[in-house]
Amino acid sequence: MEPLRILGIETSCDETAAAVVLRHPDGRGEILGDVVLSQLDEHSPYGGVVPEIAARAHVDALDGLIREALARADLPLSGVDAIAATSGPGLIGGLIVGLMTGKAMARAAGKPLYAVNHLEGHALTARLTDGLTFPYLMLLVSGGHTQLVLVRGVGDYVRWGTTIDDALGEAFDKTAKLLGLPYPGGPAVEAAALSGDPKRFAFPRPMVGETRLDFSFSGLKTAVRQAAEGLQPVSEQDVSDIAASFQRAVSRTLEERIGRGLQRFRDEFPAFEGRPALVVAGGVAANKALRQTLLDLCAKNGFDFVAPPIRLCTDNAVMIAWAGLERMAAGLPADPLDVQPRSRWPLDAGAQALVGYGKRGAKA
């Protein structure tokens, strides 16, 4: 078997990205070229992602980023074996830009096209970075998704839990906005929490104690708003204390929810050899306090905690290219050139549709 090389394209939200990734015959991956252009400055004045601005920015930047990724890989387009482009879920305008570009390049170069689920890219990244074998658990925490997923194989995913309202990243963004902190909210809340008292406010931990593994953050967000309104005018220390207390409530919620998930894994795979793994992905995975909570939880339960590098946890084209490579290596067919983008596209098609499941406009 010869090495396989794929050009990946990612335009599902507000990062424009292109990458070339190689898969060796033994399954090892190698990143040959990786370029990501953030649109943070364009969206910051609005306190969130504006879909039309995002789509236009993708149009302006994508061709140049693809050329740069190929140049870094020292390959012409004819030197790749396939094209992989994000086909969903996400902002439909951005998805159209990336997928149409991928289709045109595949047609022009005579290469197969793989229309990749953005969430599958997150689910499989740990196999590129850490060589994980199936099965393992993935916690996806981002602006658009909060899901606990059993990863059984390429194209084989079972959703164990999802948010029934706000995604965790969305809760961070809304909390930041309530407190007058800048966008994006995750880093701003984390920074403010460093000088705050995490025990000053006893914020709720929704869903804790329930057997089902779903999440809820809307009530926590409401409690933050009520606390801030009750302190008007809010001082800088008040903001830090609320941020720290919010972050503590999130950490304790994840500890309980994911702890139940780890036990379920043990129950369902009693003969699992070695140490099972919990993979964390998505932009919220950059939060140091949450990562430490999950690291401690895994150590306590005999799991390996696997967190790909931050640049591969947030939106990137490496994971899209790698997902395409995994599909090629598994013998799964390429997609027809009339494949359509999907703003909603859950990994587990058989799971009950809940709010937050394959959410439109997902930022991961």
Sequence and secondary structure as in RCSB ss.txt:
>XXXX:A:sequence
MEPLRILGIETSCDETAAAVVLRHPDGRGEILGDVVLSQLDEHSPYGGVVPEIAARAHVDALDGLIREALARADL
PLSGVDAIAATSGPGLIGGLIVGLMTGKAMARAAGKPLYAVNHLEGHALTARLTDGLTFPYLMLLVSGGHTQLVL
VRGVGDYVRWGTTIDDALGEAFDKTAKLLGLPYPGGPAVEAAALSGDPKRFAFPRPMVGETRLDFSFSGLKTAVR
QAAEGLQPVSEQDVSDIAASFQRAVSRTLEERIGRGLQRFRDEFPAFEGRPALVVAGGVAANKALRQTLLDLCAK
NGFDFVAPPIRLCTDNAVMIAWAGLERMAAGLPADPLDVQPRSRWPLDAGAQALVGYGKRGAKA
>XXXX:A:secstr
   EEEEEEE SSSEEEEEEEEE TTS EEEEEEEEEE HHHHGGGTS  HHHHHHHHHHHHHHHHHHHHHHHT 
 GGG SEEEEEEESS HHHHHHHHHHHHHHHHHHT  EEEEEHHHHHHHHHHHHH   S EEEEEESSS EEEEE
EEETTEEEEEEEBSS  HHHHHHHHHHHTT  SSHHHHHHHHHTTS TTSS    TTTT SS  B  HHHHHHHH
HHHHHTSS  HHHHHHHHHHHHHHHHHHHHHHHHHHHHHHHHH TT  S  EEEEESGGGG HHHHHHHHHHHHH
HT EEE   HHHHSS SHHHHHHHHHHHHTT   B TT    S   S TTS   TTTT TT   
